[in-house]
């Protein structure tokens, strides 16, 4: 499985958005998710939230071997 995550941070409002997709060996999306964060400190925090939600979703689907895409 391969995991792709992304986050967006809006400095003016201190809000953000995140998303992820987990793909199988053929590139097909397995689970995916996205969300909004109302109060966040910086862009790294948004990326960390995206990673957290992706890993929690992978675990809940029984996925234990993941490679992160560059």
C-alpha positions as CSV (number, residue, x, y, z in Angstrom):
1,X,0.0,0.0,0.0
2,X,1.1,3.6,-0.6
3,X,-0.1,6.5,1.4
4,X,-0.4,10.1,0.1
5,X,-1.3,13.0,2.4
6,X,-1.6,16.7,2.0
7,X,-2.5,19.7,4.1
8,X,-3.3,23.4,3.5
9,X,-2.8,26.1,6.1
10,X,-4.5,29.6,6.1
11,X,-2.4,31.9,8.2
12,X,-5.0,34.7,8.4
13,X,-7.7,32.6,9.9
14,X,-5.4,29.9,11.5
15,X,-7.5,27.2,9.9
16,X,-6.5,24.3,7.7
17,X,-7.6,21.4,5.6
18,X,-6.2,17.9,5.1
19,X,-6.7,14.9,2.9
20,X,-5.2,11.5,2.3
21,X,-5.6,8.5,0.0
22,X,-4.3,5.0,0.5
23,X,-3.6,3.1,-2.8
24,X,-3.0,-0.5,-3.5
25,X,-0.2,-1.9,-5.7
26,X,-2.2,-1.1,-8.9
27,X,-2.7,2.5,-7.9
28,X,-6.4,2.0,-7.0
29,X,-7.7,4.1,-4.1
30,X,-8.6,2.0,-1.1
31,X,-9.7,4.3,1.7
32,X,-9.5,8.0,1.6
33,X,-10.5,10.9,3.8
34,X,-10.5,14.7,4.1
35,X,-11.3,17.2,6.8
36,X,-11.1,20.8,8.1
37,X,-9.3,22.0,11.2
38,X,-10.8,25.1,12.8
39,X,-7.9,26.1,15.0
40,X,-4.3,25.2,14.0
41,X,-0.9,26.8,14.7
42,X,1.0,26.1,11.5
43,X,1.3,24.1,8.3
44,X,3.3,21.4,9.9
45,X,0.5,20.8,12.4
46,X,-2.0,20.4,9.5
47,X,0.3,17.9,7.8
48,X,0.6,16.0,11.1
49,X,-3.2,15.8,11.4
50,X,-3.4,14.4,7.8
51,X,-0.8,11.8,8.7
52,X,-2.6,10.9,11.9
53,X,-6.0,10.4,10.3
54,X,-4.5,8.4,7.4
55,X,-2.7,6.0,9.8
56,X,-5.8,5.6,12.0
57,X,-7.8,4.8,8.9
58,X,-5.2,2.3,7.7
59,X,-5.1,0.6,11.0
60,X,-8.9,0.4,11.2
61,X,-8.9,-1.3,7.7
62,X,-6.3,-3.8,8.8
63,X,-3.5,-2.2,6.7
64,X,-0.1,-2.5,8.4
65,X,2.4,-2.1,5.6
66,X,2.5,1.3,4.1
67,X,5.0,3.2,2.0
68,X,4.9,7.0,1.9
69,X,5.0,8.6,-1.5
70,X,7.6,11.4,-2.0
